[in-house]
Amino acid sequence: EPEVTQTPSHQVTQMGQEVILRCVPISNHLYFYWYRQILGQKVEFLVSFYNNEISEKSEIFDDQFSVERPDGSNFTLKIRSTKLEDSAMYFCASSDLLIPRTGGNTEAFFGQGTRLTVV
Amino acid sequence: GIQVEQSPPDLILQEGANSTLRCNFSDSVNNLQWFHQNPWGQLINLFYIPSGTKQNGRLSATTVATERYSLLYISSSQTTDSGVYFCAVVMSGNKLVFGAGTILRVKS
């Protein structure tokens, strides 16, 4: 069964360092997302990406964050200068349609997450 | 923005018991999904259910979109059902808005 894969599963970084979280979405999907979950809290939307550009971003997704689809399979989230409060589980997700214009399925599938710890 | 409320926040069951988890949402939605977050933190898709009823083994879900709620039923619970159950709704733009989750503990 197709799945979203994320690497690394766990990353520890020093405050102020840059990190890149990597994702391989499901191959025929067109819409990609990043979410994060601070320990013990709900899952929060960060950004959505379609056709090589950001579709929507939350207020959390400030200038420290960027996303990129460097090739036909990878989707990355970069945090330029990490802060302690960036420590969280980061989830990548993908779906094959936006709003179902023709009755299609917009179900989103999530990767296993990358646990980022900033020290 | 839309509010997604889940109840109960915590639930302890004896193995074999049945349970119902509820998700209320404050506005019309395009889609609703249920997830199980296992102890390793993975989000497992349970149901994609904008409306109607679906069943998958011991789990089933019903969404009544006109009344803005969804229910997740777990029958004959097992210890492996433990974890956090999230519902998430989709607004325009396809972003998912998650509820705070229900923490389920099934005791043997």
Chai-1 contact restraints between the chains, C-beta under 6 A:
chainA,res_idxA,chainB,res_idxB,connection_type,confidence,min_distance_angstrom,max_distance_angstrom,comment,restraint_id
A,K42,B,F98,contact,1.0,0.0,6.0,A-B,restraint_1
A,K42,B,A100,contact,1.0,0.0,6.0,A-B,restraint_2
A,V43,B,F98,contact,1.0,0.0,6.0,A-B,restraint_3
A,F45,B,K95,contact,1.0,0.0,6.0,A-B,restraint_4
A,S48,B,K95,contact,1.0,0.0,6.0,A-B,restraint_5
A,E56,B,G93,contact,1.0,0.0,6.0,A-B,restraint_6
A,E56,B,K95,contact,1.0,0.0,6.0,A-B,restraint_7
A,M89,B,G41,contact,1.0,0.0,6.0,A-B,restraint_8
A,L98,B,N94,contact,1.0,0.0,6.0,A-B,restraint_9
A,I99,B,N30,contact,1.0,0.0,6.0,A-B,restraint_10
A,T106,B,N31,contact,1.0,0.0,6.0,A-B,restraint_11
A,E107,B,Y48,contact,1.0,0.0,6.0,A-B,restraint_12
A,F110,B,L43,contact,1.0,0.0,6.0,A-B,restraint_13
A,Q112,B,Q42,contact,1.0,0.0,6.0,A-B,restraint_14
A,G113,B,G41,contact,1.0,0.0,6.0,A-B,restraint_15
